[in-house]
Amino acid sequence: MKEFIKDLLASGDGTSSKRFSALITLFNVIILAWISTLNSATGVVPEYIFNGLLFVIGGGLGLTVIEKIFAKK
């Protein structure tokens, strides 16, 4: 598991700060969604938290992938 986390956070030249911050934010949004689901009367995740989760995944993690694809060699 430790090796998996190292590979996840590391790139060829070191740790990706964007990927790390996106993962930390993603975990926080998941925890907030879980808490708000438990506290809601209907038991459904509020739409704004779901949209925030999608933006974190698409923005934070997607930009890192796009940057690697179009990086100058």
C-alpha positions in Angstrom: 0.0 0.0 0.0 2.8 2.4 0.8 4.4 1.8 -2.6 1.1 2.4 -4.3 0.7 5.8 -2.6 4.3 6.7 -3.5 3.6 5.9 -7.1 0.4 7.8 -7.1 1.9 11.0 -5.7 5.2 10.8 -7.6 6.0 11.5 -11.2 9.3 11.2 -13.0 10.9 14.1 -11.2 9.1 14.2 -7.8 5.8 14.7 -6.1 3.0 16.4 -8.0 1.7 19.2 -5.7 -1.4 19.7 -7.9 -2.3 16.0 -7.7 -1.7 15.8 -4.0 -3.8 18.9 -3.3 -6.6 17.6 -5.5 -6.6 14.3 -3.7 -6.8 16.0 -0.3 -9.6 18.2 -1.5 -11.4 15.2 -2.9 -11.3 13.3 0.4 -12.6 16.4 2.2 -15.5 16.8 -0.2 -16.4 13.1 0.1 -16.4 13.4 3.9 -18.6 16.5 3.7 -21.0 14.7 1.4 -21.2 11.8 3.8 -21.9 14.1 6.7 -24.5 16.1 4.9 -26.2 12.9 3.7 -26.5 11.7 7.2 -27.9 15.0 8.4 -30.4 15.5 5.5 -34.0 14.5 5.9 -34.2 12.7 2.6 -30.9 10.9 2.8 -29.7 12.3 -0.6 -26.5 14.2 -1.2 -27.2 17.9 -1.9 -26.7 18.8 -5.5 -24.1 21.5 -4.8 -21.8 19.0 -3.0 -22.1 16.5 -5.9 -21.2 19.2 -8.4 -18.3 20.2 -6.2 -17.1 16.6 -6.2 -17.2 16.5 -10.0 -15.3 19.8 -10.3 -12.6 18.6 -8.0 -12.1 15.4 -9.9 -12.3 17.0 -13.4 -10.3 20.1 -12.5 -7.7 18.9 -10.1 -6.9 15.5 -11.4 -7.8 16.2 -15.1 -5.4 19.1 -15.4 -2.5 17.0 -14.2 -3.2 14.4 -16.9 -3.6 17.1 -19.6 -0.4 18.7 -18.5 1.5 15.4 -18.8 0.0 14.6 -22.3 0.9 18.0 -23.8 4.3 18.5 -22.0 7.2 19.5 -24.2 9.7 16.7 -24.6 
